C-alpha cells in the first residue's frame, strides 16, 4: 500500500447521505509502531434524517447493506419557500411488509403522495406542492432488504393567476 511519513495528514469525507463518524483528519505520529492520531472514521447511513437544501440524497439505514427489522425512520426535506421538491429513487428494494410513505408537507398529517414497497418506487417521480416532504420508513419483524437511495431536487412552484373579481 501507500507509505506515509511522520506528520502527514489524511482528510476523510463521505458521499452524500452518509454521516462521518469519528475524526475527519488524522495525522501520522510515527514512532516504531507507526501510529495514527485517531482510529479510521466510518461513513454511516442512519435511521432517519432531516435535510435542508436544493438537492441531496436520502439513504435507508446501513445502505447498501440491509436495513434492520422493527424500525421506524422519519426523514424530512425542506427547501426554500416558493419551491417544490422532486423525489426519485436511484435504488429501491424493500422486503414484504416494509413500506415507505411519502407525505406532501412537514408531517404525517399532510396529503399522502404514495406508499411504496418492494421495488415500486423505481421509475416514479414525486413532486411536492410545498417546500417540504415528510417520509416515514417502517420495517416489520421479518426479513430485510437493501433499502433505498433517494435523490431530491427543488423546482420553482407555479403560482396561480389572479382569478379576478366575481
N, C-alpha and C positions, 0 to 999 in steps of 0.2 A: 504494500500500500504506500500511501504518501508519507513523507518524512516531514516533521515539523520541528523547528528549532525553539529553544527556550525563549519565552516572551512572545511567540507567535500567538495570535488570537484568531478564533473562528467565530463567526456570527451566523446564527440559525434563524430561519423564518419558516412559516408553514403556508401551505396552499390555502386559498380562500375557503372559509367554512370551518377550518380547524383552529384550535386554540393552542398556543405554545405553552407547554407545562415544563417549568424549570427555567434555567438561566439561558438567555438568548445569546450570550457572549461568554466563551470560555478561553482561558489562556494556558499555554503550555508552561508548567512550572519547572520542568526539568528535574534534575536530581537523578540518582541511579535508576529509580523506578519510572521515570518519565511520566509524572502525574499531570493531569489537567486540573484546573482550578475548581471545576464543578463536574458533576455527572452529565452525561449527554442528555439534552432535553428531549421531550416527546411531543408529537403533534396529536391532539386528541379531538375527536368528534363527540360532542356532548349531547345529552338528552335535553333538547330544548335550546332556544337561543332567541335573543332579542336584537334585531339588526335595524340600523337606520342608514339610508343612503339611496343612491340612484341605481345601484346594481350590486349583486352579490350572490352568494351560494349558501344554501342550507343543506345540512347533511343529517342523516339519521345517526343515532349513537353508534360508535365503533366503525362507521363506514370506511372502507368497503368490506370489512369483516361483519358478520351477522350481528344484528341488534339483540337485546335481551328480551326475555319474557316479562309479562306483568308490568309494563311501563306505560306511563302517560307522559308525553313530552309536548310542551307548548312552545310554539315558535311564533314570534310576532315580527312583522315587517312594517316599517314606517318610512315613507318618503316625503318629499316636500308637499305642502298644501297646493292644490291645483293640479297635482299629478296623480296618475293611477299607477298600479303595479301589474306587470305582466309576469306570469309564473309558468315555467316549463320544466319538465323532468329530463335530465340527461341520463339518469338511471332510475329505475323504479321497479322494485321486486319485493313484494310483501307476501307473507305466508297467509294461508287460510285463517280467517278470524282476526287478522290485523288490519287496521284501517287508518287512512289519513283523511281528516275532514278539513276542508278549506272554507273559511268564512270571509265575507266581503266587509271587513270592518276591524275594529280593535278589540273584539271579544267574541265569545261563542254564542252571544245572542244576536249577532249580526246575521244577515242573509247567508244561507249556506250555498256556496258555489258548487260543491261536489263532495262526494265520499268515494274514496279510491282504495282498492285493494289489488292483490295480485300484481299485474303489470298495467292496470287500467289507465294510469296517468301518462304512459308513454304516448307521444304524438298529440297530447292535449295541450292547448294553450288557454290559460285562465287570465282574465282581465278584471281587475277590481274597478268599482265605480267611485272609490275614495282613495285617500292616500295611505290606507292601512290594509293589511291582510293578517288574519289570525289562523294558525294551523294547529290542529290537535292530532297527534300521532298516538294511537292506542294499540298496545300489543296484548294478546291474551296469554294464557298459561301454557300453550302448546306451540311447538315449532317456531323457528325464527328464519329469517332470510337476510339477504344482503342489505335491504332497505332502499334508501333513496339519496340522490344528489339532485337538488332542485336549483334552478337559476332564476333570479328575478331581475327585472329592469323596470325603470319608471318610464312613463309616457305622458304626454300632455292630455289632460281630460278635456273633452269637447264641451263647451259651455252651451246652455240653452239660449235660444234667441228670446228677446222680449216678446211675450205673447200679444202685446197691445192691450188696449182698454176695451172691455166689452160694451 
